[in-house]
């Protein structure tokens, strides 16, 4: 069978399961109900989609806060810059820009931020690179600041994001991360499996 509608062996209870899944977990429904390609088991982010939208229209409403995050990388991990519009009241995040690149020096990051027009914006950067943050402040990104990381900050961040409806512009790398990010699978036995978000 290609989808649940073509399976003549499903009874009314089974059909109700798929109808409920369609409402409560659309991503899982697309994979298990409609038979589309994807990874479902252990997938963390379900409430996201890629859409074209008018950034200026969103900004003009005055309901969205522009949030810019910077994570440093160099050899194996890329430096990542993410720009989003966040509406806490409506629980919406519109991701409007991304940049991922390996081998970026601080000078390169500052030039990228200036080129994209974000040098006067508040940018929250990885607190593990305090020396880089101070250098960037002196060299053209005066409003950059350190992120505040508390205990379980990764779990808190994941819980925050999963409570939001996320709309992604043409940000291909981030879309891939949302599609593939999975909870860690712990196998206790052949019949006992648990997923934890770490």
N, C-alpha and C positions, 0 to 999 in steps of 0.2 A: 504494500500500500504506500501511496505517496503522502497522504495526510489522513487525519482522523475521519474525515467525511467519507473517504473511500473504503473504510474498514467496516464491512457488514457484520462483524462479530461484536462490535461494541453495543452494550445495552444502554438504557436511559441513564443509569448511574454514571457510566463511563462518559457519556456525552455531557452530562452536567459537570464532571470534573474538567473537561476541556473548555466548556463555556465559562466556568469560574476562573480557570487559568488565563483565558483571554482577557478578562477584566483585571485580575490581580497581578499577573506576571506576563505582560505582553511579549517580552523577549523569549521567555521559555515557551510560550504558546507558538511563536513563530517557528521555533525549532522542532518542538515535540508535536505540536498540533498541526501546523501547516507543512512540516517536512522540509523547511528551508535549512540551508547549511548554517552551521554555527556550533559553538561550544556552550553547553548549558550547565552541566554538572560542575558545581563549584564557582560558577561565574558570579562576580560580585556586583558589577554595574549593569542594571537592567533598564533604568529610566534615562536613557540618552538616545539622541538621534542626530543625524546630520541633515541640516536644512539650510537653504539660502534665506537670509533675512537681512533687513535694512538696519545696519548698526546705528545710523544717525537717528532713525525713528525711535529706537529703543532709548538712546541717550536723551533725546528731547523730552521724553515722558518725565524725566527727573526721578524715576523710580529705581534706577540702577546705579550701583556703585562700581566704578572701574577698579578692578583688582589686578595687580601685576605681580607675578611670582618669578623668582630666579633661583635656579638650583645649579650649582657649579659642578662641572665635570671636567675631564681633560683627556685621559688616554683611553680608557675603556667605556666610560659613561659620558654621554654628551652633556654639554651645558644646555640647560633648558630654560626658555623664557616663555611664559604663558600669560596671556592677557584675556580677562573675562569681564563680563558685566553681570553683577550679582544683585538679585532682588530677594532679600531675606523674607519679606512679607509674603510674596507669592511662591517662595521656595523654587526659584528659577536661577539657572546659571547659563549665560550665553558665552561660549568661548569664541573669541573673535580673532585671536592671533596666536601663533606658536613659532618657535624657532628652536631647533635642536642641531647642535654641531659639536663634533669632537675636536679637541686640540685648540680651544679658544683661550688666549691669554686675556688678562684683565683689560688690556688696551683694546682688544678685539670686541670684547663684550660692551665696553663703553661706546665704541664706534657704532655697534649694532643698535644699541638703545637710542643713540642720537639719530641715526639714520631712520629708525622707525617712528621717531617723534615722541618717545616716552621719557626723555631725559629730565623733564620737569615734573613727572608723575611720581607718586609714592610707589616704590618698588620694594617688596618684601623679599629678602634674600636669605639663603641658607646660612644659619647662624654659625655653622662650623667654619666659615671663612671670614671671620671678623676683620682680619688684616686686609682682605680684598675689598670688603665693604668700605672700610675707612679710606682706602686708596681711591675707590670709585667716587666717593663723596668729594674728594679733593680734585677730581679730574673730570667733572662734567655731569655727574649724576647726584646732585646734592640731597635729594629726598630718599635715597636708598636707605633701608634700615634692616636690622636683623630680625629674623623670625623668632617667635617665642615658642620653644618646644618644652612641653611638660611631659610627665609620665604618660605613656600610652598615646603619644601624639599621633602616631600613624593610625592607630585604631580610631581615635577621635576624628581624624580627617576623613577616613573611609566612611564612618557613620554619618558625618556631615554631608558628604557627597551623595551617599545613597538615599538620603532624605530629600534630595533636590531633583527637579526635572532639569536635565542638562541638554542643551542644544549646542551643537558644534558646527561652526562654519566650516570652510574647506581647510580643516586642520588634519591632515592625513596621519601624521604620527600619533597624535593624541587619540584619534579615532581607533587606531590599532590597539593602543593601550587599553582603552575602554572595552574593546571587543575581547581581548585576551586575558585581562587581569583576572586571576582566579584565587580563591581562598586556598590555603595550604591544605592538602589532603593528608589525613592521618588514617592509616589502615590498621585496625586492631586485629582483624581476622578476615576470613573470606566473606563473612556476612556482616561485619561491623565496620563502617566507615564514618568518619566525621570530618567536616570542613571547618577550619578556623581561619579568620581573616588576619593573617600575618604574612 
